[in-house]
């Protein structure tokens, strides 16, 4: 006998209550409790459990446990490939490239793939696949949102990989809630995870995000899946970063860098050459920094513009750099180095449209500001890698050997670091200059211009 029951659930954490509450007692969110109508039925009919108790010594290891795609950046972020039986959730802003990266890996996959789309028709997917690849193959397409019909087709085709785009569009007949509700997202994902673990079928799921940047649905969704990947980038620029937020089978320090063009997403094997301009003579207001994003060392170009304030209050605008940290560095620059720029407009831009949180670019930011302020360019072939504290002292940063190695590989002749840096790497063609404070930095980078 199937019965219906009215409950109230929190759309943030998924907690359920017998009556409506203004504030969720579990997560503390206000106005997040919504009414749900649940049609109670048997959940075990969809996926039969095959679990049994075994000694850990009796469990057989998986053969070829990882599926490797032709996309090396995707394999890198997954930890070396897609683990069989794993569930991967990919999130990101609308139009950032979530569906594109999954489709281009599906049509070039070594395993047969069932691409389930609840947002596009089969004809639309065909057009996009032909634009991405000249010879799309090894991929089945299903445009369906009903979970029961999706599972029926999975049993019929028996694919090697499932792609679901997106989980917010799928619904099961066990519940009367509309697609995208907290109950539907949680229960549909739970059934798919059970299927993946029972038969060793890897599943890639696209997840929408809210206006706050969080994955739509209950927070428990991120705990349920094995891996959470997030696509970052500005749609106005061509670069995208695929970052691992959670990975049970690999490191969360890996990132994948892509370039978006009309034929899809292309992997960027050497991002430093793209983020740094190849001009022969550097212009005033430009400095090169060595940053570390995850485990990958990248050279980036910092551009600064300092001009007289047109209005009463000076402007402080930064693109790709923390504006609060910029204000702090300007205060240190005026207090410790004696440069009076408190009445001037300061604009900072990191080329390529990427956002950098690494404090190792502090010295490069300050150098670019000083260069623009006095209209003198930084010596060509010089790069920077150090943090600045409130006293104006340079502080060492982590993985300094990897950063110096990247700068040397790209042909830089001098790198400025903190005098506290413990360098184990022996450079051959790059000079390592250890400095103590901001005053020494100013004398070092501009002494040849006097």
C-alpha positions as CSV (number, residue, x, y, z in Angstrom):
1,X,0.0,0.0,0.0
2,X,1.4,3.4,-1.0
3,X,0.6,6.3,1.2
4,X,1.3,10.0,1.1
5,X,2.8,12.1,3.9
6,X,3.4,15.8,4.2
7,X,6.7,16.8,5.7
8,X,8.9,19.9,5.8
9,X,12.6,19.7,4.8
10,X,15.5,22.1,4.8
11,X,16.8,22.9,1.3
12,X,20.3,23.6,2.7
13,X,21.0,20.5,4.9
14,X,18.1,18.2,4.1
15,X,16.8,18.0,7.7
16,X,13.1,16.9,8.0
17,X,10.5,18.2,10.4
18,X,6.8,17.4,11.0
19,X,5.8,21.1,10.8
20,X,7.1,24.3,9.3
21,X,9.9,26.2,11.1
22,X,11.2,29.7,10.3
23,X,14.8,28.6,11.1
24,X,16.3,25.1,10.6
25,X,17.3,23.7,14.0
26,X,20.1,21.7,12.5
27,X,22.0,24.1,10.3
28,X,20.6,27.4,11.5
29,X,19.5,28.7,8.1
30,X,16.5,31.0,8.0
31,X,13.5,30.6,5.6
32,X,15.0,27.4,4.2
33,X,12.3,24.9,5.4
34,X,9.9,24.0,2.6
35,X,6.9,21.7,2.3
36,X,7.4,18.3,0.7
37,X,4.8,15.7,-0.2
38,X,6.3,12.2,0.0
39,X,4.7,9.2,-1.6
40,X,5.9,6.3,0.5
41,X,6.8,3.1,-1.4
42,X,9.5,0.5,-1.6
43,X,12.9,1.9,-2.4
44,X,14.6,-1.4,-2.7
45,X,12.8,-2.3,-5.9
46,X,15.0,0.0,-8.0
47,X,18.5,-1.3,-7.1
48,X,19.0,-4.7,-5.4
49,X,21.7,-4.8,-2.8
50,X,24.5,-7.3,-3.2
51,X,26.3,-6.5,0.0
52,X,27.7,-9.3,2.2
53,X,30.2,-9.6,5.0
54,X,33.7,-10.5,4.0
55,X,37.2,-10.4,5.6
56,X,39.3,-7.7,4.1
57,X,41.9,-10.3,3.1
58,X,39.2,-12.1,1.0
59,X,38.3,-9.0,-1.0
60,X,39.7,-9.0,-4.5
61,X,41.4,-5.9,-5.8
62,X,40.0,-4.3,-8.9
63,X,41.9,-5.0,-12.2
64,X,42.5,-1.8,-14.2
65,X,40.8,0.1,-11.4
66,X,41.1,3.5,-13.3
67,X,39.7,4.5,-16.6
68,X,42.0,6.9,-18.4
69,X,40.6,9.4,-20.8
70,X,42.5,11.1,-23.6
71,X,42.2,14.3,-21.6
72,X,45.4,14.4,-19.5
73,X,44.2,17.4,-17.4
74,X,41.0,15.6,-16.5
75,X,42.9,12.5,-15.5
76,X,45.3,14.6,-13.4
77,X,42.5,16.2,-11.4
78,X,40.7,12.8,-10.8
79,X,44.0,11.5,-9.4
80,X,45.2,9.5,-12.4
81,X,41.9,8.5,-14.0
82,X,38.3,7.6,-13.2
83,X,38.0,4.9,-10.5
84,X,35.5,2.2,-11.3
85,X,32.4,2.4,-9.0
86,X,33.1,6.0,-8.1
87,X,30.6,8.9,-8.2
88,X,32.0,12.2,-9.4
89,X,30.1,15.5,-9.0
90,X,31.1,18.4,-11.3
91,X,29.8,21.9,-10.5
92,X,30.3,25.4,-11.9
93,X,28.7,28.6,-13.1
94,X,26.2,28.3,-16.1
95,X,28.0,28.3,-19.4
96,X,31.5,27.6,-17.9
97,X,32.0,24.3,-19.7
98,X,30.7,21.5,-17.5
99,X,28.6,19.8,-20.2
100,X,31.3,20.4,-22.8
101,X,34.1,18.7,-20.9
102,X,31.9,15.7,-20.1
103,X,30.7,15.4,-23.7
104,X,34.1,15.6,-25.3
105,X,35.4,13.0,-22.9
106,X,32.4,10.8,-23.5
107,X,32.7,10.7,-27.3
108,X,36.5,9.9,-27.0
109,X,36.2,7.5,-24.1
110,X,37.9,4.0,-24.1
111,X,34.7,2.7,-22.5
112,X,31.1,2.8,-23.8
113,X,29.3,5.8,-22.3
114,X,25.6,6.5,-21.7
115,X,25.1,10.3,-21.7
116,X,21.8,11.1,-20.0
117,X,20.7,14.6,-20.6
118,X,17.7,16.2,-18.9
119,X,18.4,19.7,-20.4
120,X,19.2,19.2,-24.1
121,X,17.6,17.2,-26.9
122,X,19.5,14.4,-28.7
123,X,19.7,16.7,-31.8
124,X,21.4,19.5,-29.8
125,X,23.9,17.0,-28.3
126,X,24.7,15.7,-31.8
127,X,25.4,19.2,-33.1
128,X,27.7,19.9,-30.2
129,X,29.5,16.6,-30.5
130,X,30.2,17.2,-34.2
131,X,31.6,20.6,-33.4
132,X,33.9,19.1,-30.7
133,X,35.1,16.0,-32.6
134,X,35.2,15.0,-36.2
135,X,34.4,11.3,-35.4
136,X,32.2,11.0,-32.3
137,X,31.8,7.4,-31.3
138,X,31.4,5.0,-28.4
139,X,28.7,7.1,-26.8
140,X,25.0,6.5,-26.3
141,X,22.6,9.4,-25.7
142,X,19.4,9.3,-23.6
143,X,17.2,12.4,-23.1
144,X,15.2,11.4,-20.0
145,X,14.5,12.8,-16.5
146,X,12.6,9.8,-15.0
147,X,15.1,7.8,-12.8
148,X,13.2,4.5,-13.3
149,X,13.4,4.8,-17.1
150,X,17.1,5.7,-16.8
151,X,17.8,2.6,-14.8
152,X,15.9,0.4,-17.2
153,X,18.1,1.7,-20.1
154,X,21.3,1.2,-18.1
155,X,20.3,-2.5,-17.5
156,X,19.6,-2.8,-21.2
157,X,22.7,-1.2,-22.7
158,X,25.1,-2.0,-19.8
159,X,27.5,0.9,-20.5
160,X,31.0,1.3,-18.9
161,X,30.4,4.9,-17.7
162,X,27.3,7.0,-16.9
163,X,27.1,10.7,-17.4
164,X,24.1,12.5,-15.9
165,X,23.5,16.1,-16.9
166,X,22.2,17.2,-14.5
167,X,21.1,15.8,-11.2
168,X,18.7,18.7,-10.6
169,X,16.5,17.6,-13.5
170,X,16.1,14.0,-12.4
171,X,13.1,12.7,-10.4
172,X,11.9,9.4,-9.1
173,X,8.3,8.1,-8.9
174,X,8.9,7.2,-5.2
175,X,8.3,10.9,-4.4
176,X,5.8,13.5,-5.6
177,X,8.2,16.4,-5.2
178,X,9.1,18.4,-8.3
179,X,12.6,17.9,-9.9
180,X,15.3,20.0,-8.1
181,X,13.7,19.8,-4.7
182,X,15.9,18.7,-1.7
183,X,14.2,15.3,-1.4
184,X,14.5,14.5,-5.1
185,X,18.1,15.4,-5.4
186,X,19.1,13.5,-2.2
187,X,17.2,10.4,-3.0
188,X,18.0,10.2,-6.7
189,X,21.7,10.6,-5.9
190,X,21.5,7.9,-3.2
191,X,20.0,5.4,-5.6
192,X,22.7,6.2,-8.2
193,X,25.5,5.8,-5.6
194,X,24.0,2.4,-4.6
195,X,24.0,1.4,-8.3
196,X,27.6,2.5,-8.8
197,X,28.9,0.6,-5.7
198,X,26.9,-2.6,-6.5
199,X,28.1,-3.2,-10.1
200,X,31.3,-1.1,-10.2
201,X,29.9,1.5,-12.6
202,X,31.5,4.9,-12.5
203,X,29.0,7.8,-12.7
204,X,29.7,11.5,-13.6
205,X,27.1,13.9,-12.4
206,X,26.6,17.6,-13.2
207,X,25.4,19.8,-10.4
208,X,24.0,23.3,-10.7
209,X,25.1,26.0,-8.2
210,X,23.1,28.6,-6.4
211,X,23.7,32.4,-6.6
212,X,26.0,32.0,-3.5
213,X,28.3,29.7,-5.4
214,X,27.2,26.5,-3.5
215,X,26.0,23.3,-5.1
216,X,22.2,23.4,-5.3
217,X,20.6,20.9,-3.0
218,X,21.4,19.7,0.5
219,X,25.0,19.9,1.7
220,X,24.9,16.2,2.4
221,X,25.1,15.7,-1.4
222,X,28.8,16.6,-1.3
223,X,29.4,14.1,1.5
224,X,27.7,11.3,-0.4
225,X,29.7,11.4,-3.6
226,X,33.4,10.3,-3.9
227,X,34.8,13.3,-5.7
228,X,33.7,16.9,-6.1
229,X,35.2,18.9,-9.0
230,X,34.5,22.6,-9.5
231,X,34.9,24.6,-12.7
232,X,36.3,28.1,-12.2
233,X,36.8,31.0,-14.6
234,X,35.4,34.1,-16.1
235,X,33.2,33.6,-19.2
236,X,34.7,36.8,-20.6
237,X,38.1,35.1,-20.8
238,X,39.1,31.9,-22.5
239,X,40.8,30.1,-19.6
240,X,39.1,27.7,-17.2
241,X,40.4,25.9,-14.1
242,X,39.1,22.5,-13.0
243,X,39.7,22.2,-9.3
244,X,39.3,19.2,-7.0
245,X,37.5,20.1,-3.8
246,X,37.1,16.5,-2.5
247,X,38.7,13.3,-3.8
248,X,38.7,10.0,-2.0
249,X,41.0,8.4,-4.6
250,X,43.5,11.2,-5.1
251,X,45.0,14.5,-4.1
252,X,42.9,17.7,-3.8
253,X,45.9,19.8,-4.7
254,X,45.7,19.1,-8.4
255,X,44.2,21.5,-10.9
256,X,43.5,21.2,-14.7
257,X,43.8,24.3,-16.9
258,X,41.8,24.6,-20.1
259,X,41.3,27.1,-22.9
260,X,37.8,27.5,-24.3
261,X,37.4,28.1,-28.1
262,X,34.7,27.3,-30.7
263,X,35.7,23.7,-30.9
264,X,35.4,23.0,-27.2
265,X,37.9,22.9,-24.3
266,X,41.6,22.4,-25.1
267,X,44.1,21.3,-22.4
268,X,46.8,23.8,-21.5
269,X,50.0,21.8,-20.8
270,X,52.2,24.9,-20.2
271,X,50.0,27.6,-18.7
272,X,52.9,29.9,-17.8
273,X,53.6,30.7,-21.4
274,X,49.9,31.8,-21.9
275,X,49.6,33.9,-18.7
276,X,52.9,35.9,-19.4
277,X,53.2,38.2,-22.4
278,X,56.2,37.6,-24.7
279,X,57.1,41.3,-25.2
280,X,60.8,42.0,-25.7
281,X,60.8,45.2,-23.6
282,X,58.7,45.3,-20.4
283,X,56.5,48.3,-19.9
284,X,56.3,50.2,-16.6
285,X,53.7,48.8,-14.3
286,X,54.4,45.1,-15.1
287,X,56.0,42.4,-12.9
288,X,56.2,38.6,-13.1
289,X,55.3,36.4,-10.1
290,X,55.8,32.7,-9.5
291,X,52.6,31.3,-7.9
292,X,51.6,27.8,-6.9
293,X,48.0,26.6,-7.6
294,X,47.6,23.2,-6.1
295,X,50.8,21.3,-7.0
296,X,51.4,23.2,-10.2
297,X,53.8,26.1,-10.4
298,X,52.6,28.9,-12.8
299,X,54.2,32.1,-13.9
300,X,51.7,35.1,-14.0
301,X,52.0,38.7,-15.0
302,X,50.9,41.4,-12.6
303,X,49.8,44.7,-14.2
304,X,49.4,47.9,-12.2
305,X,48.4,51.4,-13.0
306,X,48.9,54.3,-10.6
307,X,47.5,57.7,-11.5
308,X,46.4,60.9,-9.9
309,X,43.0,60.7,-8.2
310,X,40.4,62.5,-10.3
311,X,37.8,62.4,-7.6
312,X,38.1,63.2,-3.9
313,X,38.5,59.6,-2.7
314,X,41.3,57.5,-4.4
315,X,40.1,54.3,-6.1
316,X,41.5,50.9,-5.3
317,X,40.4,48.4,-7.9
318,X,41.8,44.9,-8.4
319,X,41.0,42.2,-10.9
320,X,42.0,38.7,-9.8
321,X,43.6,39.8,-6.6
322,X,42.1,40.3,-3.1
323,X,41.2,44.0,-2.7
324,X,41.6,43.9,1.1
325,X,45.1,42.6,0.7
326,X,45.8,45.3,-1.9
327,X,44.9,47.9,0.7
328,X,47.2,46.3,3.2
329,X,50.1,46.3,0.8
330,X,49.6,49.9,-0.1
331,X,49.6,50.8,3.6
332,X,52.9,48.9,4.1
333,X,54.4,50.5,1.0
334,X,53.6,54.0,2.3
335,X,54.6,53.3,5.9
336,X,57.8,51.3,5.4
337,X,59.1,52.4,2.0
338,X,58.1,56.1,2.1
339,X,56.1,56.2,-1.1
340,X,53.2,58.6,-0.9
341,X,50.5,57.0,-3.0
342,X,47.6,57.4,-0.5
343,X,46.1,60.2,-2.8
344,X,46.5,58.2,-6.0
345,X,44.3,55.8,-7.8
346,X,45.7,52.2,-7.9
347,X,44.4,49.6,-10.4
348,X,45.7,45.9,-10.3
349,X,45.1,43.3,-13.0
350,X,46.2,39.7,-13.2
351,X,46.4,38.7,-16.9
352,X,44.4,35.8,-18.2
353,X,41.3,36.4,-16.1
354,X,42.4,34.0,-13.3
355,X,42.1,34.7,-9.5
356,X,45.1,34.1,-7.3
357,X,45.0,33.7,-3.5
358,X,48.7,32.8,-3.1
359,X,50.4,35.4,-0.9
360,X,53.7,34.7,-2.8
361,X,52.8,37.3,-5.3
362,X,52.9,40.1,-2.8
363,X,56.4,41.4,-3.9
364,X,55.4,41.3,-7.5
365,X,52.2,43.3,-6.8
366,X,54.2,45.9,-4.9
367,X,56.9,46.0,-7.6
368,X,54.3,46.6,-10.3
369,X,52.8,49.4,-8.3
370,X,56.1,51.1,-7.8
371,X,57.1,50.6,-11.4
372,X,53.9,52.4,-12.6
373,X,54.2,55.1,-9.9
374,X,57.7,56.2,-11.0
375,X,57.2,55.2,-14.6
376,X,60.3,52.9,-14.7
377,X,60.0,49.3,-15.9
378,X,61.3,46.3,-13.9
379,X,64.5,44.7,-15.4
380,X,63.6,42.2,-18.0
381,X,64.1,38.6,-17.0
382,X,63.4,39.3,-13.3
383,X,60.6,37.5,-11.3
384,X,59.4,37.6,-7.7
385,X,58.4,35.0,-5.1
386,X,57.9,36.2,-1.5
387,X,55.2,37.3,0.9
388,X,55.3,40.7,2.7
389,X,54.2,40.9,6.4
390,X,52.9,44.0,8.2
391,X,56.4,45.0,9.3
392,X,57.6,45.2,5.7
393,X,59.8,42.0,6.0
394,X,59.8,39.4,3.3
395,X,58.6,36.0,4.4
396,X,59.4,32.6,2.8
397,X,56.7,30.6,0.9
398,X,56.2,26.9,0.5
399,X,57.6,24.8,-2.3
400,X,60.3,27.4,-3.2
401,X,62.4,24.8,-5.1
402,X,59.5,24.0,-7.5
403,X,58.9,27.7,-8.1
404,X,62.6,28.5,-8.8
405,X,62.7,25.4,-11.2
406,X,59.7,26.7,-13.1
407,X,61.2,30.2,-13.5
408,X,64.5,28.7,-14.7
409,X,62.7,26.5,-17.2
410,X,61.1,29.5,-18.8
411,X,64.4,31.4,-19.1
412,X,64.2,33.9,-16.3
413,X,67.6,35.2,-15.2
414,X,66.9,36.5,-11.7
415,X,64.3,35.6,-9.0
416,X,63.8,37.6,-5.8
417,X,62.9,35.6,-2.7
418,X,63.0,36.0,1.1
419,X,66.3,35.7,2.9
420,X,64.6,33.1,5.1
421,X,63.9,30.8,2.2
422,X,65.5,27.3,2.6
423,X,66.5,26.4,-1.0
424,X,67.5,22.8,-1.7
425,X,67.4,23.2,-5.5
426,X,70.6,24.2,-7.2
427,X,69.8,26.5,-10.1
428,X,72.1,26.5,-13.1
429,X,71.0,29.5,-15.2
430,X,69.0,31.7,-12.8
431,X,70.3,34.0,-10.0
432,X,68.6,33.7,-6.7
433,X,68.6,37.0,-4.8
434,X,67.7,36.8,-1.1
435,X,66.3,40.0,0.4
436,X,65.2,40.9,3.9
437,X,62.7,43.7,3.6
438,X,60.7,46.0,1.3
439,X,63.4,48.7,1.2
440,X,66.0,46.2,-0.1
441,X,63.5,45.2,-2.8
442,X,63.1,48.8,-4.0
443,X,66.9,49.2,-4.2
444,X,67.4,45.9,-6.0
445,X,64.9,46.2,-8.8
446,X,65.4,49.8,-9.7
447,X,69.2,50.3,-9.0
448,X,70.1,49.5,-12.7
449,X,67.6,52.2,-13.8
450,X,69.2,55.1,-11.9
